[in-house]
Amino acid sequence: MLVEKQSEAKRVATNGFQEIYAPVSKYLEALDAFLHEQLSELEPEIREQAAYVFNHSGKRLRPMLVAYSGWVNHGPEHNPALVSLGAVVELVHLATLVHDDILDDADIRHRQETAARKFGPATAVLVGDALFAHALSLAAHFPTTEVCRVVARATSRVCAGEIAQTLEKQSFVADLNRYFRIISLKTAELFRVSSQLGARTAGYGEDFVADAARFGHHLGMAYQIYDDLTDLVGTEAAIGKTLGTDLASGKLTLPALLLLRELPAHESETLLRCARSGSDEA
C-alpha cells in the first residue's frame, strides 16, 4: 500500500514552486488516490513492486500539464476524466523511469533506491512493462479511441528515443540535430501528449488543443536540457537521483556537444575517448 510521506511534488512545491503547485494540489491529491486504487487492479504478484514505484513518484509534471491544459470552471479535480488521464500519462512516465534506471545502472531515484536496485533489473523491467500495459488499459476506458491511440503512439516514440540514445553510445556522433531529435522523442513527446489530451478531454477547440500541444513540446525540450545540465553540475542531495551517469554511460548530451564544438581537435578526441571507455576522467 502507499505510505504517508512527503512526495517529490510537495517537496518541490515547498522549495520555490508553490505558485505552480497550489492551484492543482487538490487535483494531485485526487490523482494519488486514483493511483492507489489502481493497485488492486494489478495482479497480486506485482502489487508490492508497483506500490514501491508509486510511493517514490516524482514531480507529477505531466499530470500537472493535463490539469492546467484541461482546466474548466472550478478546477480539474472535479473532472474524473482528467484525473484518469493524469494517471495514464504518469504510469507511462513511471514505466520509462524504471527502464531508464536499468539502462543507466542508476541506484537512486527520488531519494530512494531505484526499482532495479531494490528488486533487481530483471524484475524491474517486467514491472515497467506492467505499468505500460495498465496505462493502456486505463486509456481504453475512455469513450473515444483517441486517448488510447495517442498514448500508444507516444509510448512507441518514447521507446524509439531511448533506443536511438542507446545506439548513439556506440557511435558517439557529435550531432546537435540528432540530440534534439532524441529528446523530442524520449521526453518532449509525453509532455506534448499530456497537454494535448488534457485540452481535448476538457472539450476545447482544435486551435487551443494545438497550442497546448505545442507548449507541452517546448516545455519538454527545455526540461530535458535542464535535466542534462543537472547531471553535470547538480548534487544528488538536491536533485534526488543518481547523477554523473550520462558521460559515464556514453551519452553525449547538450553540454558535452557544445563543449566538443569549442575544444581544439585533440582535446575533443581525448574527451570522446574517455567517454567511450566509461572513464571517470570524462
N, C-alpha and C positions, 0 to 999 in steps of 0.2 A: 504494500500500500504506500501511498505518498506520505512523506514525513513533513512535519511543520518545520520549515527552515526559511531563512531569508533567500528568496530567489535571486538569480542574477539580475532579473529585470528590476526588482526592488532595490538591489544594491546599486545598480547604475542610476536609478532614479534619485537616490539619496546623495549621489555624487555629482550633482550639477545638471541633471536632466529631468527634474521634477516637472517642469512646464510641459514636457513632451509626454511623460508617462501619466500624469494626473488625470487628464481628460479621458483616458482609456483604461484607467485602473479597474473599474467595475467590469469592463469587457474582459480584461486579462484574468480577473478572478473567475468569471464565468467560463473562460477557456480552460483554466486549470481544473475546475470542477468537471467539465466535459471530458477532458483527457483522463481524469481519474476514473470516470465511468467507463471509459473505453478499455480499461484493464480487464474488466470482467468479460469483455467480448473476445479477448485473446485466449489462446489455449493455455491451460494451467501451467504447462511446462515452461512457458516463456514469460509469465507474469512478473516474476522476480526481476528478471533482467530488464524487461520493459519499464517496470516501476523505477529501477535504478536510473535509467536514461531520463525518464520524466522528472525524477527528483533533482537531477543535476542539469536542468534545462538552462537555456541562455537568456538573451535579452528580449526575446519574443519580437524581434524587429519585423518579421514577415507577417505575423498575425496583426501587429500594430498597423501595418500598411493596409491590410484587409479592413481593419476597423475605421481608419481615417478615410480611406477612399470610398467606403460604404456608409459613411455617416449620414443619417437621415433623422430629422426631428430630435428626439430626446437622447439618442445615443445608440451605438452599435450593440451594446449588451442586451438591448431589447429585441434584437433580430436573431432568432435561433439559427437561421441560415448562415449569418455572418460568423457566429461562434463555431458552427460546424466547419465552415470554410477555413477559419483560422486554424482549427485542429488539423485539417487536411494538409495545409502548407507547412505547419510546424512538424507534423510527422515525417513528411518528406525531408525537411531540413534536418531533423534529428537523425534520420537514417543516413543521410550523407555525411554527417559528422562522425557517426560510428564508423563508417567505412573510411573516411579521411584519416582518422586516428590510427587505423590499421596500416594504411599506406605510409603514413608519416612516422610510424613507430612511436607515437606520442604517448606519454604517461599521464599527463594531466589535462583535464578539460573541465572548465567551470569550477576550478579549485578542488576537484576531486579526481580520483583515479579514472581513467577512461574505461569504457566498457571492455575494450580489448585487453587492457592491463588487468582488470578485475576478473573477467570471465575467460580470458584467452581469445586470441584472434579468430579461431575457428568458430567459436560460439558467437562472438561479436558480429561477424559478417552475416550470420544467419538471423540474428536479432535485427540488424539493419534491413535485411530482406523482408522480414515480417512486418516491420514498421512501414516500409514502402507499400507492401500489399494491403495493409489495413487502411492506409491513406486512400488508396484507390477504391477500396470497398466503401469507405465513407463518401467519396466523391460520386460513386454510382447511385447514392440515395437521393441526389438532387433531381428535381423534376425534369431538368434538361440534361442532355448528354454532353453539353459543352464543358461543364466543370471537369468531368472525368477525362474527356478528350484533351483538354488544355493541360491538366495536371500530368497526365500520362506523357504527353509530348514534352513538357517541361522536365520531367524526370529523366526522359531519354536524353535531352540536351545537357542536363547536369552531368549525367554519366559520361556523355561524349566529351565534355570539357575535362573531366577528371582523367579519362583515358588519354586525351591529347596531351595533358600535362605530364602524365606518367611516361609517355613516349618521348616527350621533349627532354626528359632526363637523360635519355640515351644519345640524343643528337646534339644537345647544347647549342641550338641555333639562337643567336642573339638577334631576335626579330621582334620589334615592338608591336607590329601589326598582329603577329601571332599571339603575343601576350594578351592584347586587348580582345582578340577573338576568344581565347580560352577563358578569360574572366567573365566575358559576356555570357558564355555558356554555363560555367560552373557556379557563378554567383548571381550575376545580374538577372538571369532568366527567372529565378524564383522570386526575386524582388518584383520584377515586371509582372509576373503572373498574379502575385498577391494583390497588387494594386489594380490590375485589370479586372480580375474576378470579383474583388470587393465592390468595385463600382458597378459591374454588371449585375451582381446579385442584389444590389440595392435598387436597381431599376433605372440607373442613369442612362442618358442618351449616348449614342456612338461617339460623339466628339469628346465628351467627358471621359468615357472609357479609354479612348485612345490617348488622351492627355495623361490620365492616371498611369497607364501602362508605360508611357514614355518617362514620366517622373520616376517610377519604380526602377526602370532600367538604369537611368543615370545615377540614382542613389546606390544601386547595387554595384555599379562600376566603381564609384567613389569609395564605397565601403570596403571593397576588396583591396583597393590600393592602400587604404588606411591599414587594413589587416596585414598586408605585406610589409608595410613600414614598421608596424609594431613587432614583427618577427625579428627585425634587426635592432631596433632601438628601444623596445618596450622592456618591462620587467615582468617576470612570471607572477610576482605578488600582486601587481596592479592589473594585469590582463587576465590572469586566472587560468592560463593554459601553458603547455609546453611551448617554448619559443626557441628560435635559432635552428629550426628544422629545415628551412627552405634550402639554403645553400648546402647544408649537410646532406640533404636528400636529393640534391641535383636540380632544384627548381630555380630557374632564372626569373625572378620577379622584377617589377619595375625599377626599384632602387639599383639592383645589380645590373640591369640592362642599361640604365642611364650612366652608371659608373663605367661600364665597359666601353661606351661610346666616347668617354672623356680620357680614358687611360691611354698611355703610349702602347703600341702594339705588343711589346714584350711583357709589359705588366698585365695587359689584358689576357694574354696566353697563360701567364702564371696563375691568375685568378681562375680561369677556366679549368686549368689542370688540377688545381686544388679542389675545386668543386666537383669535378668528375670523380676524384678519388675519395670524396667524402671527408677530406682532411679538415680538422678544426682551424687550420691556417686560413681557410677561405673566409 
